[in-house]
Amino acid sequence: MNLLLAILAFNLIVIIHELGHFLVAKLADIKVLEFSLFVGPKLFSIKKGETTYSLRLIPMLAYVKMEGEEEYSESERAYNKKPVLTRAAVIAAGPLANIFTAVILLVILFSFTGYSTNKLSYVEENSPAYNASLREGDIIVKYDGKRIYQPADLIQFLYVYRGKTAEIEYIRDNHKYTTRITPTVIPEQVRYLFGFNVKQISGKLTNIVDAVIPDSPAEKAGLQSGDVIIKLDSVSVSAKEDMDEFMSKNKGETVKVTILRNGEEISLDITPFANKIPEQYYLGIDFSREKGNLMDIIKQSIAYAYSNVRNVAYSVGWLLTGYVSVSHMTGPVGIVSSIGETVKQASTFWDKLLYLIDITAFISAALGATNLIPFPALDGSKLLLLLIEGIRKKPIPPEKEAFISMIGFVFLIVLALFTLYNDILRISSGG
């Protein structure tokens, strides 16, 4: 079920991208020869007007074929005969459709769940943030000179810069201040987990079970949302940190977990699983969540989508400068796997749907932004060639454009194979 939802979500993103090209091409009176769902051998097709609508065998991707797009045509309705701005609009419509869809999905999501803000709801005493003079109610504006639109931006910068000391700009009582902060570096470690999340109250992680991860040792043992964990073996616990301290010494042995459910004490035997945790960077803060009005939700959705678009641009720079390893790159298999794993964390259908909307919006914005990168065979490179054509006042010779596209296509095939290898390695290792 989770895999099916993941495949449907990924295909929805791609189909919306191609629909963007298709609709603007139709509006521009360009002859569209075919609109195909999926790729591979044709299963069946239907022709409506001048366009053939096809369904193909391999249930991934989609494409639009326009007259004069890949070959020269004398037809006045051919893509190659249209003005530069018209062709640019057709090409840009795909990525922009993805970004617009992300905003719509986020508006729907935030209307139900609310959204995280940049306002601090909790600052732990003697933490790096507390020692840097940050306090509850402060609004984080910038980290290392880069604008923070959502809490995830701060987390990403922490990991990319590997916890180096940085300047933080924040707002307190309508005044801007700056301070320097040095995150606590938590080395890579193996942790033993039961497979559940706890509720957070007033910024503190409690001993109340919030959600149980499907197929985890906790679920198999019968742990349920709402259970209150009061003992691990003979050790009393009253907060998440008590459980973490116990598990750091336990090293994977079966634990007798005593819970309180509906006023009754119940004992469950749970054998934790080993989970490799990468190096982490700790500030000791938590952000508040809000449920604003419609205008606030739209504003926050646009900011969230823009943040994801901007991070794609940052990621290209980080790859080139070595801040991020190419081993972190992923392809369609990895994307589908990520969607499936995210949805898997939810225990109810409603939660699965909200998780699905969340990650679909994230990937849709990222895919749209990636396609705007001016790299051969991506939409961004086509836009760049059209810009050059507009400046030169004449088209680039077809043989040169074909050569550029061929180089880009070969590189994309190599990149696809590399990301496929990365995805399979990551999935098989459980990373």
Buried (B, 14 or more C-beta within 10 A) or exposed (E): EBEEBBBBBBBBBBBBBBBBBBBBBBEBEBBBEBBBBBBEEBEEEEEEEEBBBBEBEEBBBBBBBBBBBEEEBEEEBBBBBBEBEBBBBBBBBBBBBBBBBBBBBBBBBBBEEBBBBBBBBBBBEEBBBBBBBBEBBBBBBBBBEBEBBBBBBBBBBBBBBEBEEBEBBBBBEEEEBEBEBBBEEEEEEEEBBBBBBBBBEEBBBBBBBBBBBBEBBBBBBBBBBEBBBBBBEEBEBEBBEBBEBBBEEBEEEEBEBBBBBEEEEBEBEBEBBEEEEEEBBBBBBBBBBEEBEEEBBBEBBBBBBBBBBBBBEBBBEBBEEEBBEEEEBBBBBBBBBBBBBBBBBBBEEEEBBBBBBBBBBBBBBBBBBBBBBEBBBBBBBBBBBBEEBBEEEEBBEEEEBEEBBEEBEEEBEEBEEBBBEBBBEBBEEEE
